[in-house]
């Protein structure tokens, strides 16, 4: 099995929700937990610009 699941914070056999699939495949490759990450950033006082910024890609 590849490394992709761990990078996304998922475990083998873990159920993937419709919202996670929509984030990953339907919205230009967003993280499956993008909604949760953004909500956490907002709760910590981040601006919308910072909360919605794309994460750096892993070139390695």
PANUTI-489978 format. One record per atom (N, C-alpha, C, CB): residue number from 1; atom name; x, z, y. Coordinates in steps of 0.2 Angstrom, whole numbers, plus 5000, padded with zeros to 4 digits. Glycine has a CB too. Example, Ala and Ser with C-alpha at 12.3 -4.5 7.8 and 13.67 -1.06 7.14 Angstrom:
BEGIN
seq;atom;X;Z;Y
1;N;5066;5039;4972
1;CA;5062;5039;4978
1;C;5066;5039;4984
1;CB;5057;5045;4978
2;N;5064;5035;4989
2;CA;5068;5036;4995
2;C;5064;5039;5000
2;CB;5070;5029;4997
//
This chain:
BEGIN
seq;atom;X;Z;Y
1;N;5004;5000;4994
1;CA;5000;5000;5000
1;C;5004;5000;5006
1;CB;4995;5006;5000
2;N;5002;4997;5012
2;CA;5006;4996;5018
2;C;5006;5003;5022
2;CB;5003;4991;5022
3;N;5009;5003;5028
3;CA;5010;5008;5032
3;C;5004;5009;5037
3;CB;5016;5008;5036
4;N;5000;5004;5037
4;CA;4995;5003;5043
4;C;4990;5009;5043
4;CB;4991;4997;5042
5;N;4988;5012;5038
5;CA;4983;5017;5038
5;C;4986;5023;5041
5;CB;4981;5019;5031
6;N;4992;5025;5040
6;CA;4995;5031;5043
6;C;4996;5030;5050
6;CB;5001;5033;5039
7;N;4998;5024;5052
7;CA;4999;5023;5059
7;C;4992;5024;5063
7;CB;5002;5016;5060
8;N;4987;5022;5060
8;CA;4980;5023;5063
8;C;4977;5030;5062
8;CB;4976;5018;5061
9;N;4980;5034;5059
9;CA;4978;5041;5058
9;C;4972;5041;5052
9;CB;4975;5044;5064
10;N;4973;5036;5048
10;CA;4968;5036;5042
10;C;4972;5037;5036
10;CB;4964;5029;5042
11;N;4968;5040;5031
11;CA;4971;5041;5024
11;C;4967;5036;5019
11;CB;4969;5048;5022
12;N;4971;5035;5014
12;CA;4968;5030;5008
12;C;4962;5033;5006
12;CB;4973;5029;5003
13;N;4956;5029;5005
13;CA;4950;5032;5003
13;C;4946;5035;5008
13;CB;4951;5037;4998
14;N;4948;5036;5014
14;CA;4944;5038;5020
14;C;4939;5033;5022
14;CB;4948;5041;5026
15;N;4933;5035;5023
15;CA;4928;5031;5026
15;C;4929;5028;5033
15;CB;4921;5034;5025
16;N;4928;5022;5034
16;CA;4929;5019;5041
16;C;4922;5018;5043
16;CB;4934;5013;5041
17;N;4921;5020;5050
17;CA;4914;5019;5052
17;C;4914;5012;5056
17;CB;4913;5025;5058
18;N;4907;5010;5057
18;CA;4906;5004;5060
18;C;4909;5004;5067
18;CB;4898;5003;5061
19;N;4909;5009;5071
19;CA;4912;5010;5077
19;C;4920;5009;5077
19;CB;4911;5016;5081
20;N;4923;5011;5072
20;CA;4930;5011;5071
20;C;4932;5003;5070
20;CB;4933;5015;5065
21;N;4928;5000;5065
21;CA;4929;4993;5064
21;C;4928;4989;5070
21;CB;4925;4991;5058
22;N;4923;4990;5074
22;CA;4921;4987;5080
22;C;4927;4987;5085
22;CB;4915;4989;5083
23;N;4930;4993;5086
23;CA;4936;4994;5090
23;C;4942;4990;5087
23;CB;4938;5002;5090
24;N;4943;4991;5081
24;CA;4949;4988;5078
24;C;4949;4980;5078
24;CB;4950;4990;5071
25;N;4943;4977;5077
25;CA;4943;4970;5076
25;C;4939;4966;5081
25;CB;4940;4968;5069
26;N;4934;4970;5084
26;CA;4929;4967;5089
26;C;4931;4967;5096
26;CB;4923;4969;5088
27;N;4936;4972;5098
27;CA;4938;4973;5105
27;C;4945;4972;5106
27;CB;4935;4980;5107
28;N;4948;4967;5104
28;CA;4955;4965;5105
28;C;4960;4970;5102
28;CB;4956;4964;5113
29;N;4958;4973;5096
29;CA;4963;4977;5093
29;C;4964;4984;5096
29;CB;4970;4974;5093
30;N;4958;4987;5098
30;CA;4958;4994;5100
30;C;4959;4998;5094
30;CB;4952;4996;5104
31;N;4962;5004;5095
31;CA;4963;5009;5090
31;C;4956;5011;5088
31;CB;4967;5015;5093
32;N;4956;5012;5081
32;CA;4949;5014;5078
32;C;4946;5021;5081
32;CB;4950;5015;5071
33;N;4951;5025;5084
33;CA;4948;5031;5087
33;C;4949;5031;5095
33;CB;4952;5037;5085
34;N;4949;5025;5097
34;CA;4949;5024;5105
34;C;4944;5028;5108
34;CB;4949;5016;5106
35;N;4938;5028;5106
35;CA;4933;5032;5110
35;C;4935;5039;5110
35;CB;4926;5031;5106
36;N;4937;5042;5105
36;CA;4939;5049;5104
36;C;4945;5050;5109
36;CB;4940;5051;5097
37;N;4950;5046;5109
37;CA;4956;5047;5113
37;C;4954;5046;5120
37;CB;4961;5041;5111
38;N;4950;5042;5122
38;CA;4948;5041;5129
38;C;4944;5047;5131
38;CB;4944;5035;5130
39;N;4939;5050;5127
39;CA;4936;5056;5129
39;C;4940;5062;5130
39;CB;4930;5057;5123
40;N;4945;5062;5125
40;CA;4950;5068;5126
40;C;4954;5067;5133
40;CB;4955;5068;5120
41;N;4956;5061;5134
41;CA;4960;5060;5141
41;C;4955;5062;5147
41;CB;4962;5053;5141
42;N;4949;5060;5146
42;CA;4944;5062;5152
42;C;4943;5069;5152
42;CB;4937;5058;5151
43;N;4943;5072;5147
43;CA;4942;5080;5147
43;C;4948;5083;5150
43;CB;4941;5082;5140
44;N;4954;5080;5149
44;CA;4960;5083;5152
44;C;4961;5081;5159
44;CB;4966;5081;5148
45;N;4956;5077;5162
45;CA;4956;5075;5169
45;C;4960;5069;5170
45;CB;4960;5081;5173
46;N;4961;5065;5165
46;CA;4964;5058;5167
46;C;4959;5054;5170
46;CB;4966;5055;5160
47;N;4962;5049;5174
47;CA;4958;5044;5178
47;C;4956;5039;5173
47;CB;4962;5041;5184
48;N;4950;5035;5175
48;CA;4948;5030;5170
48;C;4954;5025;5169
48;CB;4942;5026;5173
49;N;4958;5023;5174
49;CA;4963;5018;5173
49;C;4968;5021;5168
49;CB;4967;5017;5180
50;N;4970;5027;5168
50;CA;4975;5030;5163
50;C;4971;5030;5156
50;CB;4977;5037;5165
51;N;4965;5032;5156
51;CA;4962;5033;5149
51;C;4961;5027;5146
51;CB;4955;5037;5150
52;N;4959;5021;5149
52;CA;4958;5015;5146
52;C;4964;5010;5146
52;CB;4953;5011;5150
53;N;4970;5013;5147
53;CA;4976;5008;5147
53;C;4978;5007;5140
53;CB;4982;5011;5151
54;N;4980;5001;5138
54;CA;4982;5000;5132
54;C;4988;5004;5129
54;CB;4984;4992;5131
55;N;4988;5006;5123
55;CA;4994;5009;5121
55;C;5000;5004;5120
55;CB;4992;5013;5114
56;N;5006;5007;5120
56;CA;5011;5003;5119
56;C;5012;5000;5112
56;CB;5018;5006;5121
57;N;5013;4994;5111
57;CA;5014;4992;5104
57;C;5020;4994;5100
57;CB;5013;4984;5103
58;N;5020;4995;5094
58;CA;5025;4997;5090
58;C;5029;4990;5087
58;CB;5023;5001;5084
59;N;5034;4989;5090
59;CA;5038;4983;5088
59;C;5042;4984;5082
59;CB;5042;4980;5094
60;N;5043;4990;5080
60;CA;5047;4991;5074
60;C;5044;4991;5068
60;CB;5050;4998;5074
//
